[in-house]
Amino acid sequence: MTIMPNPIAFEIGPVAVRWYGILISMAILIGTILVLKQAERLKLDQDKILNLIIIVLPAAFIGARAWYVIFSWGYYSVNPEQILQIWHGGLAIHGGLFGGVLAGYFYSRAVGFNFWQLADIFAPSLILGQAIGRWGNYFNQEAYGYETNLPWAMFIDGAYRHPTFLYESLWNLGVFAFLIWWRRKKNLVIGEIFLAYAVLYSVGRVIIESFRTDSLMFGPLRTAQVISILVIIVGMSMIILWRKKAPAVQETLSKSKRKSKR
């Protein structure tokens, strides 16, 4: 499939509007709508949820960029002027998740929300946003894989290659559909939806990362695979332990609702 996408969607005078930014903005908008609808369904304070989103977003962007720059320091140490040029790409999902989760944890403690309940609310929006955002990699011609002769290969950087951004986008859409279906179950433990998101995304990332040519490295190791394997181990362990010890989600949610209304 020979398609050469233009990373610039349109121009307004001297300002070039890139597809990467448009797609990330779409992901944020759609994710925010889904989060607020779920918060309304659970009768949580939507103003506090919106404040959380406003706090989490910059923390996630800072974490995503910092992670990418740190693990690409060989390049940025000689091109420091490009460190803040995020419109060219270079946002690491794991760094964004760590930054966002950390900000969300401290905010939830400050306003009296249950952190794991909030994490459950955000999980489907996160994975859907990641599915949408991966298409920004397509327009920037990045995050692609090794050469292949498979019929769905895309012509990138002078060769037909695995469209790993497409693989991950489709995987993430599947995880999103599963989480939406699964959260309707009545025997869930609070925090389990977020942990399922983390585990399932990580499983896909471990597999798909093997095909990529531009992985961030820590010595001989692909950092995304190392982090993902750790997340799978920790996430599955927590789900098993919580299934044995934690109360059912209905009981916990009712307590959280009462607390959030004070």
DRENTI-542031 format. One record per atom (N, C-alpha, C, O): residue in one letter; x, y, z. Coordinates in steps of 0.05 Angstrom, whole numbers, padded with zeros to 5 digits, always signed. Example, Ala and Ser with C-alpha at 12.3 -4.5 7.8 and 13.67 -1.06 7.14 Angstrom:
2
A+00264-00114+00156/A+00246-00090+00156/A+00264-00066+00156/A+00285-00066+00169/S+00257-00045+00142/S+00273-00021+00143/S+00258+00001+00157/S+00268+00023+00161/
***
This chain:
262
M+00017-00024+00000/M+00000+00000+00000/M+00018+00025+00000/M+00031+00031+00020/T+00019+00039-00023/T+00036+00062-00025/T+00020+00088-00020/T+00007+00098-00039/I+00022+00098+00004/I+00009+00123+00011/I+00029+00140+00026/I+00042+00131+00045/M+00032+00165+00017/M+00050+00183+00030/M+00034+00206+00043/M+00029+00226+00030/P+00027+00203+00068/P+00011+00223+00082/P+00026+00249+00087/P+00050+00248+00091/N+00012+00271+00087/N+00023+00297+00093/N+00019+00302+00123/N-00004+00302+00131/P+00040+00306+00138/P+00036+00311+00167/P+00021+00337+00173/P+00010+00341+00195/I+00019+00355+00154/I+00006+00381+00157/I-00022+00379+00146/I-00026+00373+00122/A-00042+00384+00163/A-00070+00382+00154/A-00078+00407+00138/A-00090+00405+00116/F-00071+00431+00148/F-00076+00456+00134/F-00059+00477+00147/F-00047+00474+00168/E-00059+00500+00134/E-00043+00523+00144/E-00061+00547+00147/E-00078+00553+00130/I-00057+00562+00168/I-00070+00588+00172/I-00048+00609+00173/I-00036+00614+00194/G-00044+00622+00150/G-00022+00641+00148/G+00004+00626+00152/G+00009+00606+00138/P+00021+00636+00170/P+00046+00622+00175/P+00045+00598+00193/P+00065+00584+00198/V+00021+00593+00204/V+00017+00571+00224/V+00009+00545+00210/V-00012+00545+00196/A+00024+00524+00213/A+00018+00498+00202/A+00004+00481+00223/A+00015+00477+00245/V-00020+00472+00217/V-00035+00455+00236/V-00031+00426+00228/V-00038+00418+00206/R-00019+00411+00246/R-00011+00384+00240/R-00032+00363+00248/R-00047+00368+00267/W-00033+00342+00233/W-00052+00320+00240/W-00046+00309+00268/W-00065+00301+00282/Y-00021+00308+00275/Y-00013+00298+00301/Y-00028+00313+00324/Y-00039+00300+00342/G-00028+00339+00322/G-00041+00355+00342/G-00071+00353+00341/G-00085+00352+00361/I-00082+00351+00316/I-00111+00348+00313/I-00121+00322+00325/I-00141+00322+00340/L-00107+00301+00320/L-00115+00274+00331/L-00113+00273+00361/L-00130+00261+00374/I-00092+00284+00372/I-00089+00285+00401/I-00111+00302+00413/I-00123+00294+00434/S-00118+00324+00401/S-00140+00341+00410/S-00167+00326+00409/S-00183+00328+00428/M-00171+00311+00388/M-00195+00294+00385/M-00196+00274+00408/M-00217+00270+00420/A-00174+00261+00413/A-00173+00240+00434/A-00180+00252+00461/A-00194+00240+00477/I-00169+00276+00466/I-00174+00289+00492/I-00204+00297+00494/I-00216+00292+00515/L-00215+00308+00473/L-00243+00316+00473/L-00262+00292+00477/L-00280+00293+00494/I-00258+00271+00461/I-00275+00248+00463/I-00272+00235+00491/I-00292+00227+00503/G-00247+00233+00500/G-00242+00221+00526/G-00255+00236+00549/G-00266+00225+00567/T-00254+00263+00547/T-00266+00280+00567/T-00297+00276+00568/T-00308+00274+00590/I-00309+00275+00545/I-00338+00270+00544/I-00346+00244+00556/I-00365+00242+00572/L-00331+00223+00550/L-00337+00196+00562/L-00333+00196+00592/L-00349+00184+00606/V-00312+00209+00601/V-00307+00210+00630/V-00329+00225+00645/V-00339+00215+00665/L-00337+00247+00634/L-00358+00263+00647/L-00385+00249+00647/L-00400+00251+00666/K-00391+00234+00626/K-00416+00219+00625/K-00416+00197+00646/K-00436+00192+00659/Q-00393+00183+00649/Q-00391+00162+00669/Q-00393+00173+00697/Q-00405+00162+00715/A-00380+00196+00701/A-00381+00210+00727/A-00410+00218+00734/A-00418+00215+00757/E-00424+00227+00714/E-00452+00235+00718/E-00469+00210+00725/E-00486+00211+00743/R-00463+00188+00712/R-00478+00163+00718/R-00474+00154+00746/R-00491+00143+00759/L-00449+00159+00756/L-00442+00150+00783/L-00448+00172+00804/L-00443+00169+00828/K-00460+00194+00794/K-00468+00217+00812/K-00444+00229+00827/K-00445+00235+00850/L-00422+00232+00812/L-00398+00245+00823/L-00398+00274+00815/L-00411+00282+00795/D-00384+00291+00830/D-00382+00319+00824/D-00367+00324+00798/D-00343+00320+00797/Q-00381+00332+00777/Q-00369+00336+00751/Q-00349+00359+00750/Q-00330+00358+00735/D-00353+00379+00766/D-00334+00401+00767/D-00307+00392+00777/D-00286+00400+00767/K-00307+00375+00798/K-00282+00364+00808/K-00269+00345+00788/K-00244+00345+00785/I-00285+00330+00773/I-00274+00313+00753/I-00261+00329+00730/I-00240+00322+00720/L-00275+00351+00722/L-00264+00368+00702/L-00238+00382+00711/L-00219+00384+00696/N-00237+00390+00736/N-00212+00401+00748/N-00190+00380+00747/N-00167+00387+00742/L-00197+00355+00753/L-00177+00334+00752/L-00166+00331+00723/L-00142+00328+00720/I-00183+00332+00703/I-00174+00330+00676/I-00155+00352+00669/I-00135+00348+00656/I-00162+00377+00678/I-00145+00400+00672/I-00117+00397+00685/I-00098+00406+00675/I-00116+00384+00708/I-00091+00379+00722/I-00075+00356+00710/I-00051+00357+00707/V-00090+00335+00703/V-00077+00310+00693/V-00064+00314+00665/V-00043+00304+00660/L-00078+00329+00648/L-00069+00332+00620/L-00040+00343+00618/L-00023+00331+00605/P-00034+00366+00631/P-00007+00376+00629/P+00013+00358+00642/P+00036+00355+00632/A+00005+00345+00664/A+00024+00326+00677/A+00030+00302+00659/A+00052+00293+00658/A+00009+00293+00644/A+00013+00271+00625/A+00031+00279+00602/A+00049+00264+00594/F+00027+00303+00591/F+00044+00312+00569/F+00073+00316+00578/F+00091+00308+00564/I+00077+00327+00602/I+00104+00331+00612/I+00117+00304+00616/I+00140+00300+00608/G+00103+00285+00628/G+00114+00258+00632/G+00120+00244+00606/G+00141+00231+00604/A+00102+00247+00586/A+00106+00233+00561/A+00131+00244+00546/A+00146+00229+00535/R+00133+00270+00546/R+00156+00283+00533/R+00182+00277+00547/R+00203+00271+00535/A+00181+00280+00574/A+00206+00276+00590/A+00216+00247+00586/A+00240+00243+00583/W+00197+00228+00586/W+00205+00200+00583/W+00219+00196+00556/W+00240+00183+00554/Y+00207+00207+00535/Y+00218+00204+00508/Y+00245+00217+00505/Y+00264+00205+00494/V+00248+00241+00516/V+00274+00255+00515/V+00295+00241+00531/V+00318+00238+00521/I+00289+00231+00554/I+00308+00217+00571/I+00319+00193+00557/I+00343+00188+00557/F+00301+00177+00545/F+00310+00152+00532/F+00320+00157+00503/F+00326+00138+00489/S+00320+00182+00494/S+00331+00190+00468/S+00352+00211+00472/S+00357+00228+00455/W+00365+00211+00496/W+00383+00232+00503/W+00407+00235+00484/W+00418+00257+00481/G+00415+00213+00472/G+00437+00215+00453/G+00431+00234+00431/G+00449+00248+00421/Y+00406+00235+00422/Y+00398+00254+00401/Y+00393+00282+00412/Y+00403+00302+00401/Y+00378+00284+00434/Y+00371+00310+00444/Y+00394+00325+00458/Y+00393+00349+00460/S+00414+00311+00466/S+00437+00324+00478/S+00452+00341+00458/S+00465+00361+00465/V+00450+00334+00432/V+00463+00350+00411/V+00443+00367+00396/V+00450+00383+00379/N+00417+00363+00402/N+00396+00379+00389/N+00376+00389+00411/N+00352+00384+00410/P+00387+00403+00431/P+00370+00412+00454/P+00347+00430+00446/P+00327+00432+00460/E+00350+00444+00423/E+00329+00463+00415/E+00303+00447+00407/E+00282+00460+00404/Q+00305+00421+00403/Q+00282+00405+00394/Q+00267+00392+00418/Q+00247+00378+00414/I+00277+00396+00442/I+00265+00382+00465/I+00236+00390+00468/I+00220+00373+00475/L+00229+00415+00463/L+00201+00424+00467/L+00184+00422+00442/L+00161+00430+00442/Q+00196+00413+00420/Q+00181+00412+00394/Q+00164+00387+00392/Q+00170+00369+00376/I+00143+00385+00408/I+00127+00360+00409/I+00110+00357+00385/I+00099+00335+00380/W+00106+00378+00368/W+00089+00375+00344/W+00102+00357+00324/W+00088+00348+00305/H+00128+00351+00327/H+00141+00332+00309/H+00137+00303+00319/H+00148+00284+00307/G+00123+00299+00341/G+00121+00273+00353/G+00140+00270+00376/G+00152+00290+00384/G+00141+00246+00387/G+00159+00242+00409/G+00146+00244+00436/G+00157+00256+00454/L+00123+00231+00439/L+00109+00229+00465/L+00108+00199+00472/L+00096+00183+00457/A+00120+00192+00494/A+00121+00164+00503/A+00097+00158+00521/A+00093+00171+00541/I+00081+00138+00513/I+00056+00133+00527/I+00061+00125+00556/I+00047+00134+00574/H+00082+00109+00561/H+00087+00101+00589/H+00094+00126+00607/H+00085+00127+00630/G+00109+00144+00596/G+00115+00168+00611/G+00090+00185+00617/G+00087+00196+00638/G+00072+00186+00596/G+00047+00201+00600/G+00030+00188+00621/G+00017+00202+00637/L+00029+00162+00621/L+00012+00148+00641/L+00023+00152+00669/L+00008+00157+00688/F+00049+00150+00672/F+00061+00155+00699/F+00056+00183+00709/F+00048+00187+00732/G+00059+00203+00691/G+00055+00230+00699/G+00026+00235+00705/G+00019+00249+00725/G+00007+00225+00689/G-00021+00229+00694/G-00031+00215+00719/G-00047+00226+00734/V-00022+00190+00723/V-00031+00175+00746/V-00021+00188+00772/V-00035+00189+00792/L+00004+00197+00771/L+00015+00211+00795/L-00001+00236+00802/L-00008+00240+00825/A-00007+00252+00782/A-00023+00276+00786/A-00051+00269+00796/A-00062+00282+00814/G-00063+00248+00784/G-00090+00240+00792/G-00090+00229+00820/G-00110+00234+00834/Y-00069+00216+00829/Y-00068+00205+00856/Y-00068+00228+00876/Y-00084+00227+00896/F-00051+00247+00872/F-00049+00269+00892/F-00075+00286+00891/F-00083+00296+00912/Y-00087+00290+00868/Y-00111+00306+00867/Y-00134+00291+00881/Y-00149+00304+00896/S-00137+00265+00876/S-00158+00250+00889/S-00156+00251+00919/S-00176+00252+00933/R-00132+00250+00929/R-00128+00252+00958/R-00136+00280+00968/R-00147+00283+00990/A-00130+00300+00953/A-00135+00328+00961/A-00165+00334+00963/A-00173+00349+00980/V-00181+00322+00945/V-00209+00328+00944/V-00227+00307+00956/V-00251+00309+00956/G-00214+00285+00966/G-00230+00264+00979/G-00243+00243+00961/G-00261+00230+00970/F-00233+00241+00936/F-00243+00220+00919/F-00227+00194+00924/F-00205+00194+00934/N-00240+00172+00917/N-00226+00146+00917/N-00210+00144+00891/N-00221+00145+00869/F-00183+00142+00894/F-00166+00142+00870/F-00173+00120+00851/F-00174+00124+00826/W-00177+00096+00861/W-00182+00073+00844/W-00209+00075+00829/W-00212+00066+00807/Q-00228+00088+00842/Q-00253+00092+00828/Q-00249+00111+00804/Q-00260+00107+00783/L-00234+00133+00809/L-00228+00151+00787/L-00212+00137+00765/L-00218+00141+00741/A-00193+00120+00772/A-00178+00105+00753/A-00196+00088+00735/A-00192+00086+00711/D-00215+00075+00748/D-00235+00059+00733/D-00251+00075+00713/D-00256+00067+00691/I-00258+00099+00722/I-00274+00117+00704/I-00257+00126+00680/I-00268+00127+00658/F-00232+00131+00684/F-00215+00141+00663/F-00205+00119+00644/F-00198+00125+00621/A-00203+00095+00653/A-00190+00073+00637/A-00200+00071+00609/A-00184+00071+00590/P-00227+00068+00604/P-00236+00065+00576/P-00229+00089+00559/P-00222+00086+00535/S-00230+00113+00570/S-00223+00137+00555/S-00193+00138+00548/S-00186+00147+00526/L-00177+00128+00566/L-00148+00127+00561/L-00141+00110+00538/L-00127+00118+00520/I-00152+00086+00537/I-00145+00067+00516/I-00157+00076+00489/I-00144+00072+00468/L-00181+00088+00490/L-00192+00099+00465/L-00175+00122+00455/L-00170+00124+00431/G-00166+00139+00473/G-00149+00161+00465/G-00123+00152+00453/G-00113+00163+00434/Q-00112+00130+00464/Q-00087+00119+00453/Q-00092+00107+00425/Q-00075+00110+00407/A-00116+00095+00421/A-00122+00085+00394/A-00124+00107+00373/A-00114+00104+00351/I-00136+00129+00381/I-00138+00152+00363/I-00111+00165+00358/I-00103+00172+00336/G-00096+00169+00380/G-00070+00182+00379/G-00050+00168+00361/G-00032+00181+00350/R-00052+00141+00359/R-00033+00126+00343/R-00033+00134+00314/R-00014+00131+00300/W-00056+00145+00305/W-00058+00154+00277/W-00041+00179+00273/W-00035+00186+00250/G-00035+00193+00294/G-00016+00215+00291/G+00011+00205+00283/G+00026+00219+00268/N+00019+00181+00293/N+00044+00169+00284/N+00044+00163+00255/N+00064+00165+00241/Y+00021+00155+00245/Y+00018+00149+00216/Y+00024+00174+00199/Y+00040+00173+00180/F+00012+00197+00206/F+00016+00221+00191/F+00044+00232+00194/F+00055+00245+00176/N+00057+00226+00217/N+00084+00235+00221/N+00104+00215+00210/N+00128+00219+00211/Q+00094+00192+00200/Q+00111+00170+00190/Q+00131+00161+00211/Q+00156+00161+00206/E+00121+00153+00234/E+00138+00144+00256/E+00124+00120+00269/E+00101+00114+00262/A+00138+00108+00287/A+00128+00084+00302/A+00120+00062+00283/A+00099+00049+00286/Y+00136+00058+00262/Y+00131+00037+00243/Y+00149+00013+00248/Y+00166+00014+00266/G+00145-00009+00233/G+00159-00033+00238/G+00180-00041+00217/G+00187-00025+00199/Y+00189-00065+00219/Y+00209-00076+00200/Y+00197-00080+00172/Y+00172-00079+00169/E+00214-00084+00153/E+00205-00089+00126/E+00190-00116+00125/E+00196-00135+00139/T+00169-00117+00108/T+00153-00141+00105/T+00140-00141+00077/T+00137-00120+00064/N+00133-00165+00068/N+00118-00167+00042/N+00089-00175+00046/N+00076-00184+00027/L+00079-00171+00070/L+00051-00177+00076/L+00033-00158+00060/L+00041-00135+00055/P+00009-00167+00053/P-00008-00151+00035/P-00017-00124+00048/P-00024-00105+00033/W-00017-00122+00074/W-00025-00096+00087/W-00001-00079+00094/W-00004-00059+00109/A+00023-00086+00084/A+00046-00069+00090/A+00043-00041+00078/A+00029-00037+00058/M+00055-00022+00092/M+00053+00006+00083/M+00081+00016+00074/M+00101+00008+00086/F+00081+00033+00054/F+00107+00043+00044/F+00115+00066+00061/F+00104+00088+00059/I+00136+00062+00077/I+00146+00082+00095/I+00176+00082+00095/I+00189+00061+00096/D+00188+00105+00093/D+00217+00108+00094/D+00231+00090+00073/D+00251+00077+00079/G+00220+00090+00049/G+00233+00077+00027/G+00229+00047+00025/G+00243+00034+00009/A+00211+00036+00041/A+00206+00007+00040/A+00178+00000+00050/A+00165+00016+00063/Y+00169-00024+00043/Y+00143-00034+00054/Y+00148-00045+00082/Y+00165-00063+00086/R+00132-00035+00101/R+00138-00042+00129/R+00112-00049+00144/R+00090-00044+00135/H+00116-00062+00167/H+00094-00068+00185/H+00082-00041+00195/H+00097-00025+00206/P+00056-00036+00192/P+00044-00012+00203/P+00038-00016+00233/P+00015-00020+00240/T+00058-00015+00249/T+00055-00022+00277/T+00036-00002+00292/T+00023-00009+00311/F+00035+00023+00282/F+00016+00042+00294/F-00012+00032+00289/F-00030+00036+00306/L-00017+00020+00266/L-00044+00009+00260/L-00050-00016+00278/L-00072-00019+00288/Y-00030-00033+00281/Y-00033-00056+00298/Y-00042-00048+00326/Y-00060-00058+00338/E-00027-00028+00337/E-00033-00019+00364/E-00060-00005+00366/E-00074-00008+00386/S-00066+00011+00346/S-00092+00024+00346/S-00115+00004+00346/S-00134+00007+00362/L-00113-00017+00330/L-00134-00037+00329/L-00135-00053+00356/L-00157-00059+00366/W-00112-00059+00367/W-00111-00073+00392/W-00125-00056+00414/W-00141-00066+00430/N-00118-00030+00414/N-00129-00013+00435/N-00160-00010+00432/N-00174-00008+00452/L-00169-00010+00407/L-00198-00009+00403/L-00212-00034+00414/L-00234-00033+00425/G-00198-00057+00410/G-00209-00082+00422/G-00210-00081+00452/G-00229-00090+00464/V-00189-00070+00464/V-00188-00067+00494/V-00210-00048+00503/V-00223-00053+00523/F-00214-00026+00489/F-00235-00007+00495/F-00262-00021+00495/F-00278-00018+00514/A-00268-00036+00474/A-00294-00050+00473/A-00297-00070+00496/A-00319-00072+00507/F-00275-00084+00503/F-00277-00103+00525/F-00282-00089+00551/F-00299-00098+00567/L-00269-00066+00556/L-00273-00052+00582/L-00301-00041+00584/L-00313-00042+00606/I-00312-00031+00562/I-00340-00021+00563/I-00359-00043+00570/I-00378-00040+00585/W-00354-00066+00558/W-00371-00090+00563/W-00367-00100+00592/W-00386-00106+00606/W-00342-00101+00600/W-00335-00113+00626/W-00344-00097+00650/W-00351-00108+00671/R-00344-00071+00647/R-00351-00054+00670/R-00380-00056+00677/R-00389-00045+00698/R-00396-00069+00661/R-00424-00074+00667/R-00428-00098+00686/R-00450-00102+00696/K-00407-00113+00690/K-00409-00136+00708/K-00414-00126+00736/K-00406-00104+00744/K-00427-00142+00753/K-00434-00134+00780/K-00415-00144+00801/K-00418-00136+00824/N-00396-00161+00794/N-00379-00172+00814/N-00350-00161+00813/N-00331-00174+00822/L-00347-00138+00801/L-00321-00126+00798/L-00311-00114+00825/L-00327-00105+00841/V-00285-00114+00828/V-00272-00101+00851/V-00263-00073+00841/V-00253-00070+00819/I-00266-00054+00858/I-00259-00027+00851/I-00229-00026+00844/I-00212-00036+00859/G-00222-00013+00822/G-00195-00012+00812/G-00189-00034+00791/G-00169-00032+00777/E-00207-00053+00789/E-00202-00076+00771/E-00204-00068+00741/E-00189-00079+00725/I-00221-00049+00735/I-00223-00040+00707/I-00197-00027+00698/I-00187-00032+00676/F-00186-00010+00715/F-00161+00003+00708/F-00138-00017+00706/F-00122-00015+00688/L-00137-00036+00724/L-00116-00056+00723/L-00119-00073+00698/L-00099-00081+00686/A-00144-00080+00691/A-00148-00095+00666/A-00138-00079+00642/A-00126-00090+00624/Y-00144-00053+00642/Y-00134-00036+00620/Y-00103-00037+00619/Y-00092-00041+00598/A-00090-00034+00642/A-00061-00034+00643/A-00050-00060+00634/A-00030-00060+00618/V-00061-00082+00642/V-00051-00109+00635/V-00056-00114+00605/V-00037-00123+00591/L-00080-00109+00596/L-00086-00116+00568/L-00070-00098+00548/L-00061-00108+00528/Y-00068-00072+00555/Y-00052-00055+00538/Y-00023-00065+00537/Y-00011-00065+00516/S-00013-00073+00560/S+00015-00081+00562/S+00020-00107+00546/S+00041-00110+00534/V+00001-00125+00546/V+00003-00150+00531/V+00007-00143+00501/V+00025-00154+00488/G-00011-00126+00491/G-00008-00118+00463/G+00018-00103+00458/G+00030-00107+00437/R+00026-00087+00476/R+00051-00071+00472/R+00075-00089+00471/R+00093-00084+00454/V+00076-00109+00488/V+00099-00128+00488/V+00102-00141+00460/V+00124-00143+00449/I+00079-00150+00449/I+00079-00163+00423/I+00086-00144+00401/I+00104-00150+00385/I+00072-00122+00399/I+00075-00103+00377/I+00102-00090+00377/I+00114-00084+00356/E+00113-00085+00401/E+00139-00071+00403/E+00161-00087+00389/E+00181-00076+00380/S+00157-00114+00388/S+00177-00131+00375/S+00181-00125+00346/S+00202-00131+00334/F+00161-00113+00333/F+00162-00107+00304/F+00173-00079+00299/F+00179-00073+00276/R+00175-00062+00319/R+00182-00034+00314/R+00212-00030+00310/R+00229-00045+00321/T+00219-00010+00294/T+00247-00004+00289/T+00257+00020+00305/T+00281+00026+00306/D+00239+00034+00319/D+00246+00059+00332/D+00242+00058+00362/D+00236+00078+00375/S+00243+00034+00374/S+00238+00031+00402/S+00258+00047+00419/S+00281+00049+00412/L+00248+00058+00441/L+00266+00071+00460/L+00281+00048+00475/L+00269+00029+00483/M+00307+00052+00478/M+00323+00030+00489/M+00336+00038+00515/M+00342+00061+00520/F+00340+00018+00532/F+00356+00021+00556/F+00378+00000+00554/F+00373-00023+00562/G+00401+00007+00543/G+00421-00013+00537/G+00410-00031+00515/G+00402-00020+00494/P+00411-00057+00518/P+00401-00075+00498/P+00371-00081+00499/P+00360-00096+00483/L+00358-00069+00519/L+00329-00075+00524/L+00311-00054+00513/L+00317-00030+00513/R+00288-00062+00503/R+00267-00044+00494/R+00252-00035+00519/R+00239-00052+00533/T+00253-00010+00525/T+00241+00000+00550/T+00211-00006+00552/T+00201-00013+00573/A+00197-00003+00530/A+00168-00008+00530/A+00161-00037+00537/A+00142-00042+00551/Q+00178-00056+00528/Q+00172-00084+00534/Q+00179-00090+00563/Q+00164-00104+00577/V+00200-00078+00573/V+00208-00083+00601/V+00186-00072+00620/V+00177-00086+00638/I+00178-00047+00615/I+00157-00035+00632/I+00131-00050+00629/I+00117-00055+00649/S+00124-00058+00605/S+00099-00073+00600/S+00098-00099+00615/S+00078-00107+00626/I+00120-00114+00614/I+00121-00140+00628/I+00118-00136+00658/I+00104-00151+00672/L+00131-00115+00669/L+00128-00109+00698/L+00099-00102+00704/L+00089-00110+00725/V+00087-00086+00687/V+00058-00079+00691/V+00041-00103+00691/V+00022-00105+00707/I+00045-00121+00673/I+00029-00146+00671/I+00032-00162+00697/I+00012-00171+00708/I+00056-00165+00707/I+00061-00181+00731/I+00047-00167+00755/I+00033-00180+00770/V+00052-00142+00758/V+00041-00127+00781/V+00011-00126+00779/V-00004-00130+00798/G+00001-00119+00755/G-00028-00116+00751/G-00043-00142+00756/G-00064-00142+00770/M-00033-00164+00746/M-00047-00190+00750/M-00045-00198+00779/M-00065-00209+00790/S-00023-00193+00792/S-00020-00199+00821/S-00040-00184+00837/S-00053-00194+00856/M-00043-00158+00831/M-00062-00141+00846/M-00091-00150+00841/M-00107-00151+00860/I-00098-00157+00817/I-00125-00167+00811/I-00131-00192+00827/I-00153-00194+00839/I-00112-00211+00828/I-00116-00236+00842/I-00119-00231+00872/I-00137-00242+00885/L-00101-00214+00883/L-00103-00208+00912/L-00128-00193+00919/L-00141-00199+00939/W-00136-00173+00903/W-00160-00158+00908/W-00185-00175+00906/W-00204-00171+00921/R-00185-00194+00888/R-00208-00212+00885/R-00212-00227+00911/R-00235-00234+00918/K-00190-00233+00924/K-00192-00248+00949/K-00199-00231+00973/K-00213-00240+00992/K-00190-00206+00973/K-00192-00189+00997/K-00211-00166+00995/K-00224-00159+01015/A-00213-00154+00972/A-00228-00128+00970/A-00258-00132+00969/A-00267-00153+00960/P-00273-00113+00978/P-00303-00114+00977/P-00312-00111+00948/P-00297-00102+00931/A-00336-00119+00943/A-00348-00116+00916/A-00350-00087+00909/A-00352-00070+00927/V-00349-00081+00883/V-00349-00053+00874/V-00374-00038+00883/V-00372-00014+00888/Q-00397-00051+00884/Q-00421-00036+00892/Q-00419-00024+00920/Q-00427-00002+00924/E-00408-00040+00939/E-00405-00030+00966/E-00385-00007+00967/E-00390+00013+00980/T-00363-00010+00953/T-00342+00010+00954/T-00351+00036+00940/T-00346+00058+00949/L-00365+00032+00917/L-00375+00056+00903/L-00394+00072+00920/L-00394+00096+00919/S-00411+00058+00934/S-00431+00072+00950/S-00418+00089+00972/S-00426+00111+00978/K-00396+00078+00984/K-00381+00093+01004/K-00368+00117+00991/K-00367+00139+01002/S-00356+00113+00967/S-00343+00135+00953/S-00362+00157+00946/S-00356+00181+00947/K-00386+00149+00937/K-00407+00169+00930/K-00414+00186+00954/K-00416+00211+00952/R-00418+00173+00977/R-00425+00188+01001/R-00403+00207+01009/R-00408+00230+01017/K-00378+00198+01006/K-00356+00215+01013/K-00353+00239+00994/K-00348+00261+01003/S-00357+00234+00968/S-00354+00255+00948/S-00376+00276+00950/S-00372+00299+00940/K-00399+00270+00963/K-00421+00289+00965/K-00418+00307+00989/K-00432+00327+00991/R-00399+00301+01007/R-00396+00318+01031/R-00385+00345+01024/R-00381+00362+01042/
***
